[in-house]
Amino acid sequence: MIQVRISEDALQDLNDGYLFYEAQEAGLGDYFAACLRADVEGLKISAGIHRVVYQDYHRLLSKVFPHGILHRGEVRRVWLG
């Protein structure tokens, strides 16, 4: 299985998204975090199949929220950043 590493910048983006959605409605931030966590977990299986949008960066579009996850990687590791 592929190892996924998340950069500090990407973690901050996830936290900012959580705070934004939580301010819209109580509990929505938790739902956002759970949905994006599931999308990131899916990269362990599907990394590398998504559209290349810049150099060697692929983009996975979130299934629920209007967010994209940029990732690049080797066969056994994926970096989110």
C-alpha positions as CSV (number, residue, x, y, z in Angstrom):
1,M,0.0,0.0,0.0
2,I,1.1,3.5,-0.7
3,Q,2.3,5.7,2.2
4,V,0.8,9.2,2.3
5,R,2.6,12.2,3.8
6,I,0.9,15.5,4.4
7,S,2.9,18.8,4.4
8,E,2.4,21.4,7.1
9,D,0.9,23.7,4.5
10,A,-1.7,21.1,3.5
11,L,-2.5,20.5,7.2
12,Q,-3.1,24.2,7.7
13,D,-5.4,24.3,4.6
14,L,-7.4,21.4,6.1
15,N,-7.6,23.2,9.4
16,D,-8.7,26.4,7.7
17,G,-11.4,24.5,5.8
18,Y,-12.6,22.9,9.0
19,L,-12.9,26.3,10.7
20,F,-14.7,27.8,7.7
21,Y,-17.3,25.1,7.5
22,E,-17.8,24.9,11.2
23,A,-18.5,28.7,11.3
24,Q,-21.2,28.0,8.6
25,E,-23.0,25.4,10.7
26,A,-22.1,23.4,13.8
27,G,-20.9,19.9,12.8
28,L,-20.2,20.8,9.2
29,G,-16.5,21.2,9.9
30,D,-16.4,17.6,11.3
31,Y,-18.2,16.4,8.1
32,F,-15.7,18.3,6.0
33,A,-12.8,16.8,7.9
34,A,-14.2,13.3,7.6
35,C,-14.9,13.6,3.8
36,L,-11.4,14.9,3.1
37,R,-9.8,12.3,5.3
38,A,-11.7,9.6,3.2
39,D,-10.5,11.2,0.0
40,V,-6.9,11.2,1.3
41,E,-7.2,7.6,2.4
42,G,-8.4,6.7,-1.1
43,L,-5.0,8.0,-2.4
44,K,-3.4,4.9,-0.9
45,I,-5.1,2.9,-3.6
46,S,-5.6,5.4,-6.5
47,A,-2.6,7.7,-6.4
48,G,-1.2,8.6,-9.8
49,I,-4.5,8.0,-11.8
50,H,-5.7,11.6,-11.4
51,R,-5.2,14.4,-14.0
52,V,-1.8,16.1,-14.0
53,V,-2.4,19.8,-13.6
54,Y,1.1,21.1,-13.1
55,Q,4.5,19.4,-13.8
56,D,4.2,16.2,-11.8
57,Y,1.3,17.3,-9.6
58,H,-2.0,15.3,-9.9
59,R,-5.3,16.7,-8.6
60,L,-8.0,14.7,-6.9
61,L,-11.3,16.5,-6.7
62,S,-13.2,15.9,-3.4
63,K,-16.3,14.0,-3.8
64,V,-18.4,16.2,-1.5
65,F,-16.8,19.6,-1.0
66,P,-15.5,22.0,-3.7
67,H,-11.8,21.3,-2.9
68,G,-9.0,19.7,-4.8
69,I,-6.2,17.6,-3.3
70,L,-2.9,18.1,-5.1
71,H,-0.4,15.3,-4.8
72,R,2.7,14.0,-6.4
73,G,4.7,10.9,-5.7
74,E,6.6,7.8,-6.4
75,V,5.2,4.3,-6.7
76,R,5.2,3.8,-2.9
77,R,4.8,7.4,-1.5
78,V,2.5,10.3,-2.1
79,W,3.1,13.9,-0.8
80,L,0.2,16.3,-0.3
81,G,1.3,19.9,-0.4
